[in-house]
Amino acid sequence: MNHTLPSTVFCLAATLCAAPAFASSSEAFHTDGATIRLVTAGLADAGGRLRGALEITLEPGWKTYWRDPGSSGVPPQIDLAGSLNVSGASLDFPAPQWHRDDYGAWAGYDRSVSLPVTFSVDAPDRYSLIEANVFLGVCDEVCVPVQASLVVEPGSHPDDPGDIATVAAAFGGLPEPARDGFTVSKAEIDGVSLRLEIDVPEGSDTLDIFLAGAGGYFFGVPERIGNREGPVAYQVPILGRPAGGDPVNIDFTLVAGARSVSGTFELP
């Protein structure tokens, strides 16, 4: 699978655009290997938070990326330039899988996935229109960058039961918050690597770790170290790090069988 996506690839990207769809969900857009749709449910709360979901329906054999795919790949991104009364969008991610091919290892999904989105509405009591320019990658034997323009008017059908169910399922599929007994209990830098100690539930036979680089930190693939009798420990290559400044919060996701949690730890 070829993950190389130079800047010149934009001229080859599948660009999906259409006239605004005045509904609480966008029209479905199709590209090689995937169908993409943006859905909202309800109205913004008093704090300006509006819940939605980015649906990525994959054809058999196709894959897409997590928030930090690794050293190559295209994480999903949303740009709201052109939106009215909506100034931000925060994407969340269900637990991914590690995928390995001739080009290395990367984090993503080999099944259809709905990514929860929380939009920031500036004035909740006023009209809003979302014009979301979505950029992501889908992969089969080669990877295709996809750019889609998805238009949603949240107030048009805020009580649509299908949209409400879609958004609820997306948020319901997120990892639980990390907790005592299932978390990163220690994180320290050791030269060019990051050493992690993990608390895992009793009886867990497998464990996968995913880190999202931030603040100038970039990471390689975690590798378990030590023996099975001591603490569960992993070594993670540090591929890039900041020169200095404030401490950085690193997001992590742990997957043990059917259970998953997400949390943060701090690095200097």
Secondary structure, 3 states (H helix, E strand, C coil): CECCCCHHHHHHCEEECCCCCCCCECCCEEECCEEEEEEEECCCCCCCEEEEEEEEEECCCCEEECCCCCCCCCCCEEECCCCECEEEEEECCCCCEEEEECCEEEEEECCCEEEEEEEEECCCCCCCEEEEEEEEEEECCEEEEEEEEEEECCCCCCCCHHHHHHHHHHHHCCCEECECCEEEEEEEEECCEEEEEEECCCCCCCCEEEEECCCCCEECCCEEECCCCCCEEEEEEEEECCCCCCCEEEEEEEEECCEEEEEEEEEC
